[in-house]
């Protein structure tokens, strides 16, 4: 009789029972502890027919939940004709095996459920590679507990010369296959990552880049579409966006940034996925600035903000400026009184998080302030300066006049002096154009040392920017 209840980890259309164990220090919602797991299960396509909660000081080593709860879960599974039991906690391989033996149905944990959702949403080859690697990394140490066919498959029976002996376990064969498969997948993914890193670095060198990050279903893609008309998929479900989308966003005048929409974060995200999706988050990691979108109408907003910051620190996106956006503020007024009472007002948020901006990605409220704040980051400390530009550099002069406020123009025989309000970052953005100009009489380009550690080259004349006019190499 086959006692294996697993043919995969998918839960599409299956009747599911949700189980959660609240341990000391748990981040579960006090009012609805299984709310996020329920949303995940429904996103994966499961039909939730029952829920079970237990408070424990520590998980049971054998079945994670207590013996009495196991008996209760057995009865519930039979009564509700459930086909799968989903735990909000991460289970060990032996715990999965013991629970499946008792319940006679498939048992999966939170990590497997998230992996299943990602697998169903992955549409590009890069995303599929990342998901497959994460699944194999998660499954490999659980092979013995997850499958029933891992017995002896060669040798051990005297049916011919060379077939005697203890033989090789199917488990060993499967582990070797998984190991080889992981090597091949990582090599292929590395090629994608190298190419993606080059693209991101090129974008960053040529443009000011801004990444939208936040908890899953916080409204990131809606904000992205409102700011850019970029057409990113937006839906009221978890993990609606898995791959980064990049579009141009005009923040004022001729100043534009490249805005990227990224995958949403979630509490207790499997570390395999954090590692595998690092390339997906490459735009956020290397962005000049980050917009953290927070669903302010969610009771769990403070915990979600903490999760987002932890993930950003984990992937290395910890040095750039961050703007906190309090999204969906317009929804709060329509909530029942008891729900509104548990939420922070915009003023309370801003007192705790100075600089936070209350917005609505759906209605556009607060987006003018957001544009002004990002424009200030793009320009980088605007002050009055004099730019001296060759009259022949028409493209550079046109760019300066479009992006800056010109106070005065003074024309000479070969150059024009433009007295402008300009910031440091705006000056840096002019350098890749390759046209020579001076800022308050000095060359804005980084000084380069001469070969052999000699003295630095002096600022060149506008008419001779690539060679030392004296010709002596000094």
C-alpha positions in Angstrom: 0.0 0.0 0.0 1.4 3.4 -1.0 1.6 5.6 2.1 3.1 8.5 0.3 0.7 11.4 0.1 3.0 13.7 -1.9 2.9 14.1 -5.6 4.3 17.6 -5.4 3.9 20.7 -3.2 1.2 22.4 -5.3 -2.1 23.1 -3.6 -4.2 24.3 -6.6 -8.0 23.8 -5.9 -7.3 21.5 -2.9 -9.3 21.7 0.3 -6.9 23.0 2.9 -6.7 23.2 6.7 -4.4 26.0 8.1 -2.4 25.4 11.2 -0.5 28.0 13.2 1.6 27.8 16.4 2.2 31.0 18.2 5.5 31.0 20.0 7.1 33.6 22.3 8.2 36.6 20.1 5.9 35.5 17.2 5.0 38.2 14.7 1.6 36.8 14.0 -1.4 39.3 14.0 -2.9 39.1 17.4 -6.5 39.6 16.0 -6.2 37.3 13.0 -3.1 35.2 13.4 -3.7 33.1 10.3 -4.8 36.0 8.1 -1.6 36.2 6.0 -1.4 32.4 5.7 -5.0 32.4 4.5 -4.2 35.0 1.9 -1.2 33.0 0.7 -3.2 29.8 0.5 -5.9 31.5 -1.5 -3.3 33.1 -3.8 -1.9 29.6 -4.4 -5.4 28.4 -5.4 -6.3 26.4 -2.3 -9.8 26.4 -0.7 -9.5 27.0 3.0 -12.0 24.7 4.8 -10.7 24.9 8.4 -8.2 26.6 10.7 -6.4 25.5 13.9 -4.3 27.5 16.3 -2.1 26.6 19.3 0.0 28.7 21.7 3.2 27.0 22.9 6.4 27.9 24.7 8.3 25.7 22.3 7.4 23.4 19.4 7.0 19.7 19.9 10.1 17.9 18.5 8.1 15.1 16.8 5.1 16.9 15.3 5.6 20.6 16.1 2.1 20.7 17.7 1.1 18.8 20.8 -0.3 15.3 20.8 -3.8 16.5 21.6 -3.8 19.0 18.8 -2.6 16.2 16.4 -5.6 14.1 17.4 -7.9 17.1 16.9 -6.3 17.8 13.5 -6.8 14.2 12.5 -10.5 14.4 13.2 -10.8 17.8 11.5 -9.1 16.5 8.4 -11.4 13.5 8.1 -14.5 15.5 8.8 -13.8 18.3 6.3 -12.3 16.0 3.7 -9.2 18.1 3.5 -6.5 17.1 1.0 -3.7 19.3 2.4 -2.6 20.7 5.8 -0.6 24.0 5.6 1.5 25.1 8.6 2.3 28.8 9.1 5.6 27.6 10.7 8.6 26.0 9.1 8.7 22.3 9.7 11.6 19.9 9.8 11.7 16.9 7.4 11.0 14.4 10.2 8.0 16.5 11.4 6.5 16.6 7.9 6.9 12.8 7.8 5.4 12.2 11.2 2.4 14.5 10.5 1.7 12.9 7.1 1.8 9.5 8.7 -0.8 10.6 11.3 -3.0 12.7 9.1 -2.9 10.6 5.9 -2.8 13.8 3.8 -0.1 16.0 2.4 1.5 18.4 4.8 3.4 21.5 3.7 4.8 24.5 5.6 4.9 28.2 4.9 8.1 28.1 2.9 6.8 25.4 0.5 3.6 27.4 0.0 5.5 30.5 -0.9 7.7 28.5 -3.3 4.6 27.1 -4.9 3.2 30.6 -5.5 6.5 31.8 -7.0 6.6 28.7 -9.2 3.1 29.4 -10.6 3.9 33.2 -11.2 7.3 32.8 -12.8 7.0 33.7 -16.4 10.5 34.6 -17.6 13.4 32.2 -17.8 15.3 34.1 -15.1 12.4 33.9 -12.7 11.9 30.2 -13.4 15.6 29.5 -12.8 15.5 31.3 -9.5 12.4 29.4 -8.4 13.7 26.1 -9.4 17.0 26.7 -7.5 15.1 27.7 -4.4 12.8 24.6 -4.6 15.8 22.3 -5.0 17.7 23.9 -2.2 14.6 23.6 0.0 13.8 20.0 -1.1 17.3 18.5 -1.1 17.7 18.1 2.7 14.1 16.8 3.0 14.3 14.0 0.4 14.2 11.2 2.9 11.2 12.6 4.7 9.3 13.7 1.6 9.3 10.7 -0.7 8.6 7.0 -0.1 10.6 5.5 -3.0 14.1 6.0 -1.6 14.9 2.4 -1.0 17.7 0.2 -2.2 17.6 0.0 -6.0 20.8 -1.8 -7.2 22.7 -4.8 -5.9 21.7 -6.8 -2.9 20.1 -9.6 -5.0 22.1 -12.5 -6.5 20.8 -12.1 -10.1 24.2 -11.9 -11.9 27.8 -11.1 -11.6 28.4 -7.5 -10.5 25.0 -7.1 -8.9 25.8 -8.5 -5.5 26.6 -6.3 -2.5 24.7 -3.7 -0.5 23.9 -1.6 -3.5 23.2 2.1 -3.7 20.3 3.8 -2.1 17.8 5.7 -4.3 18.3 8.5 -1.8 21.9 8.8 -2.7 21.1 8.8 -6.4 18.5 11.5 -6.0 20.8 13.6 -4.0 23.5 13.3 -6.6 21.0 14.2 -9.4 19.8 17.3 -7.3 23.4 18.4 -6.8 24.3 18.2 -10.5 21.0 20.0 -11.4 21.8 22.8 -8.9 25.3 23.3 -10.4 23.8 23.6 -13.9 21.0 25.9 -12.9 23.3 28.2 -10.9 25.7 28.4 -13.8 22.8 29.5 -16.2 21.4 31.9 -13.6 24.9 33.4 -13.1 24.9 34.4 -16.8 21.6 36.2 -16.3 22.9 37.9 -13.2 26.1 39.1 -14.8 24.1 40.6 -17.7 21.6 42.1 -15.3 24.3 43.7 -13.2 25.9 45.3 -16.3 22.5 46.7 -17.3 21.8 48.1 -13.8 25.3 49.7 -13.5 24.8 51.3 -17.0 21.4 52.7 -16.0 22.8 54.0 -12.7 25.8 55.7 -14.5 23.5 57.4 -17.0 20.4 58.1 -14.9 19.2 58.8 -11.4 17.5 55.5 -10.4 14.7 55.0 -7.8 13.4 51.6 -6.6 9.9 51.0 -5.3 10.0 48.4 -2.5 7.6 47.3 0.2 5.5 44.5 1.6 3.6 42.4 -0.8 0.2 43.9 -1.8 1.1 47.3 -0.4 0.3 49.0 -3.7 3.7 49.2 -5.3 2.6 48.4 -8.8 -0.4 50.7 -8.6 2.0 53.5 -7.6 4.4 52.6 -10.4 1.6 52.7 -13.0 0.3 56.1 -11.6 3.7 57.7 -11.8 4.8 56.2 -15.2 1.9 54.7 -17.0 4.2 51.7 -17.2 1.5 49.0 -17.4 2.8 46.9 -14.6 0.4 44.1 -13.5 -1.4 45.3 -10.4 -3.9 43.1 -8.5 -5.2 42.8 -5.0 -3.3 39.6 -4.3 0.0 38.6 -2.8 3.1 38.5 -5.1 1.3 40.0 -8.1 4.7 41.3 -9.2 7.7 38.9 -9.4 10.0 40.5 -11.9 11.4 44.0 -12.0 9.9 46.5 -14.4 11.7 49.8 -15.2 10.2 53.0 -16.7 11.0 56.7 -17.0 9.4 59.1 -14.5 9.5 62.8 -15.0 9.9 64.5 -11.6 9.8 68.1 -12.8 10.9 70.1 -15.8 13.4 68.0 -17.8 14.5 66.1 -14.8 13.6 62.4 -15.1 14.5 59.3 -13.1 14.3 55.6 -14.0 11.7 54.0 -11.6 11.7 50.3 -10.9 8.9 48.1 -9.5 10.2 45.1 -7.5 8.9 41.9 -6.0 7.1 42.3 -2.6 8.5 41.2 0.7 6.8 39.1 3.3 7.3 38.0 6.9 9.5 34.9 7.2 10.4 34.9 3.5 12.4 31.6 2.9 16.0 32.5 2.9 16.5 30.4 -0.2 14.2 32.8 -2.0 16.0 35.9 -0.6 19.3 34.5 -2.0 17.8 33.3 -5.3 15.9 36.6 -6.0 18.9 38.8 -5.3 19.2 39.4 -9.1 15.5 40.4 -9.1 16.3 43.0 -6.4 19.4 44.2 -8.2 17.7 47.5 -9.2 16.7 48.1 -5.6 20.2 47.2 -4.2 22.0 49.7 -6.6 19.3 52.4 -6.8 20.2 55.9 -5.9 17.1 56.1 -3.7 14.3 53.8 -2.4 10.6 54.4 -2.0 9.2 52.2 0.7 5.5 51.7 0.1 3.5 50.8 3.2 -0.2 49.9 3.4 -1.2 52.3 6.2 -4.7 50.8 6.3 -3.3 47.4 7.4 -3.3 46.6 11.1 0.1 44.9 10.7 1.7 48.0 9.0 4.4 48.5 11.8 5.5 44.8 11.6 5.5 44.9 7.8 7.7 48.0 7.8 10.1 46.2 10.1 10.1 43.2 7.7 10.9 45.4 4.7 13.8 47.1 6.4 15.2 43.7 7.5 15.1 42.3 4.0 16.6 45.5 2.5 19.5 45.2 5.0 19.9 41.5 4.2 20.2 42.0 0.5 22.6 45.0 0.9 20.3 47.9 0.1 21.2 49.9 3.2 23.2 52.9 2.1 20.8 55.0 -0.1 18.2 57.5 1.0 14.8 56.0 1.8 11.4 57.7 1.6 8.5 56.1 3.5 5.2 56.4 1.7 2.0 55.9 3.7 -0.2 54.4 1.0 -4.0 53.7 1.0 -4.6 56.5 3.6 -7.9 57.1 1.7 -9.2 53.7 2.7 -9.0 54.4 6.4 -12.0 56.7 6.5 -14.2 53.9 5.1 -13.2 51.3 7.7 -15.4 50.4 10.7 -14.7 52.5 13.8 -13.1 49.6 15.7 -10.7 49.0 12.9 -9.8 52.7 12.5 -9.1 52.9 16.2 -6.3 50.3 15.8 -4.6 52.2 13.0 -2.1 55.1 13.3 -3.1 58.4 11.8 -0.8 60.1 9.3 0.3 62.5 12.0 1.1 59.6 14.4 3.2 57.9 11.6 5.0 61.1 10.8 5.8 61.7 14.5 7.4 58.2 14.6 8.9 58.3 11.1 10.0 61.9 10.3 9.7 62.6 6.6 7.1 60.0 5.8 4.6 61.1 3.1 0.9 60.2 3.2 -0.2 59.2 -0.3 -2.8 57.3 -2.3 -1.4 55.5 -5.3 -5.0 55.0 -6.5 -6.2 58.6 -6.3 -2.9 60.5 -6.7 -3.1 62.2 -3.3 0.3 63.2 -2.0 2.2 62.5 -5.2 3.1 66.1 -5.8 5.0 66.2 -2.6 6.6 62.9 -3.5 7.8 64.4 -6.8 9.2 67.4 -5.1 11.1 65.3 -2.6 12.6 63.0 -5.3 13.5 66.1 -7.4 15.4 67.4 -4.4 17.4 64.1 -4.3 18.0 64.3 -8.0 19.3 67.8 -7.9 21.3 67.4 -4.7 21.6 70.7 -2.9 20.6 73.4 -5.3 22.5 76.7 -5.1 23.5 79.6 -7.4 26.5 78.8 -9.6 28.2 80.1 -12.8 28.7 77.6 -15.6 31.1 78.6 -18.4 30.2 76.7 -21.6 31.6 76.9 -25.1 29.1 78.6 -27.4 29.5 75.7 -29.8 28.1 73.2 -27.2 24.5 73.9 -28.2 23.2 70.5 -26.8 24.8 71.1 -23.4 23.5 74.7 -23.2 20.0 73.4 -24.2 20.1 70.7 -21.5 21.2 73.2 -18.8 18.4 75.6 -19.7 15.8 72.9 -19.6 16.9 71.4 -16.3 17.9 74.5 -14.3 16.6 78.0 -13.6 18.8 80.4 -15.5 19.2 83.7 -13.7 21.6 85.5 -16.1 23.4 84.9 -19.4 26.8 86.6 -20.2 28.2 86.0 -23.7 31.8 86.2 -24.7 33.7 85.5 -27.9 33.8 81.7 -27.6 31.9 81.0 -24.4 28.7 81.8 -22.5 28.4 82.2 -18.8 25.1 80.9 -17.4 24.3 82.0 -13.8 22.0 79.1 -12.7 20.3 77.5 -9.7 21.9 74.0 -9.9 22.6 71.1 -7.6 25.6 68.7 -7.3 23.8 65.8 -8.8 22.6 67.9 -11.8 26.2 68.8 -12.5 27.2 65.1 -12.2 24.4 64.3 -14.7 25.9 66.7 -17.3 29.4 65.0 -17.2 28.5 61.9 -19.3 27.5 64.2 -22.2 31.2 64.7 -22.8 31.0 68.4 -23.4 33.6 70.7 -21.6 32.4 73.3 -19.1 33.5 75.0 -15.9 31.7 75.5 -12.6 32.6 78.7 -10.8 35.9 78.6 -12.8 36.8 75.0 -12.0 36.7 71.8 -13.9 33.9 69.6 -12.3 35.4 66.4 -13.6 37.3 64.2 -11.0 41.0 65.0 -10.9 43.1 62.2 -12.4 46.7 61.5 -11.3 49.4 61.3 -13.9 51.2 58.0 -14.7 53.8 56.9 -12.2 52.3 58.7 -9.3 53.3 62.2 -10.5 51.5 65.4 -9.8 47.8 65.8 -10.6 46.8 67.4 -13.9 45.5 70.9 -13.6 42.0 71.8 -14.8 42.1 72.1 -18.6 41.0 75.0 -20.7 37.6 74.8 -22.3 39.2 74.7 -25.7 41.6 71.9 -24.9 40.1 69.4 -22.4 41.9 66.2 -23.2 45.5 67.3 -23.4 47.8 69.5 -21.3 48.2 72.8 -23.2 51.8 73.2 -22.1 52.6 69.9 -23.8 55.2 69.0 -21.1 53.0 66.5 -19.3 53.1 68.5 -16.1 
